[in-house]
Amino acid sequence: MEIDETALSNVPYYNSFQLRSQLHNETAWNHWIEQAKAPALTDTLKLYQKLQTSGLALIFLTRRHENQQSSTVKNLLLAGYSGWKMLIMRSEDELQMDIQTFKSKQRLDLESLGFRIKGVIGDQWSDISGPAVGNHTFKMPNPLYHIL
């Protein structure tokens, strides 16, 4: 499962400045991540909790950098997510990789470790495309597309 705009909403971050006149600001984005204030997307949290009761090993696979791990874990816990099996984040070497390649590689690595992927959940096609996506892919609506 992806984190940004799938498990957690970054709408408060984007509402904090005028999006139409500002380009992506990496410093502001990193500050937002460090604050660990992104709320859960309620329906995704409900789905997560339901999947948890089924006994599946739930894994977060995110485009976030691994140096944001502590704030990401804190945010997930504060938002109500707990009990995941793994949190997979991009290493320094993987930052230049496009997201679909990164996520496909990580899913293939999970399969080589013996995991059987039942499905993937994300808000971008790059989250749910490529090899090792299991039998079910769930493309979540991204609320930012409707706000902007």
N, C-alpha and C positions, 0 to 999 in steps of 0.2 A: 504494500500500500504506500502510495506517495503521501507526503506530509502537507506541503504547501498547496492550498486551495482544494485539498482532498480531505485530509484529517483536520487541518487547522485553517482558519480564515485569516488572511492578511488584509482584509478590507479596512480595518482601523489604520493600518500603516498607510495605505494608499489614500485614505481620506485625510491624512495629516498634511498633505500639500497638494498643490494644484497639478494634477497629473497631466493635463492637456498641454501644459507649458513647460514641464520638466522632464528631462530624460531620466533614465534609471540612475540612481545615485547609490553606488556600492557602499559608501560610508554610512549613509542613512539606513540602508537595508541591513547591514551588519549590526548597527545599533539596535534596530527593531528586533532582530533575532536574539541579541543578547538580553533584551528586556524580558523575553519569554512571556509575552502578554497576548499572543494570538489566541483567540477563543476557538473552541471546537466547532466544527460544522456539525450541528446537532444530529442530523440524519446519519452522517457517517459514523459518529460516535455510537449511535444506537446499533448500526450495522456491525461495527467493531465488537461491541459487547455481545451481540447475538452470535457472531462468529467465534468469540472466545468460549462461549458455552458449548460449542460443538467439538471442542478439543483440538482444533487446528492450531498449528504453530504460526502465529501472526508475525510478519516481518515488515518493518518499515524500510523501504528502499527509496532514498531521497537524493535529490540533486544538491542538497546542502553540503558544505565542506566539513570535513571531520573536525576542524578546529572549533566548530560550533556545536559539538556533541553535548557538552554539559548544559548549555542553555536550551538546546533542542529537547533533551531528556526532561529537563525541568518544565518546559512549556507543555510537553505531552502529558506529563503527570498532573500538572495544574489544570489542564483542560479535561482530565478524566480518563485519559488513556493509560493503561497499565498492563503489565503481564505479557508484553510482547517478547518474542523469542530472540530477535536480533534487530539492531538498528544499523543499516548499511548506509554509509555516507561516502562522499568522494574524497579520495586522497589528493595530495598535491599533484601527483602524476596524472590523475584522472580529470583534473580541471579542464584540460584542453579537449577532452573527448566530448563528442556530441552526446546528448542525454540518451538517445535511443541506444547507441553503442554501449555506453556505460551501463545502462540498466540491463540490456541483453546479456552482457558479459557477466554481470553479477548474478543474474538468474541462472545462467549456465553453470556458474561456480557453485551455486546452491544445489543444483541437481547433481553435480559431481560429488557433493558432500552427502548425498543420499536423500535430500529433500525431494518430495514430489509436489510440484507446484499445481495447485488446484485452480488458481485464477489470480488475476492482478486487477488492481483498482487504481485509477488515476484520473486527473482532469485534462491531461494532454495526450494526444495520440502517441507521443514518444514514450509515455509512461507504460503503455499497454501494447506496444508493437514490438515485433522482432521475435526471436526464438524464445522458447521456454516460458510461454505465457499461460500454460495450463489449458484447461477446457473452457474457462470462463474469463472474459475480459469485461470490465465494467468501466465505462467512460463516464465520469461524474460531470455534471454541469459545473462550469466555473462561474461563480457569481460575479467575478470581476468583469466578465464579458457583458453582463447586463447592467452594471453600474456605470461603466465608463461610456 
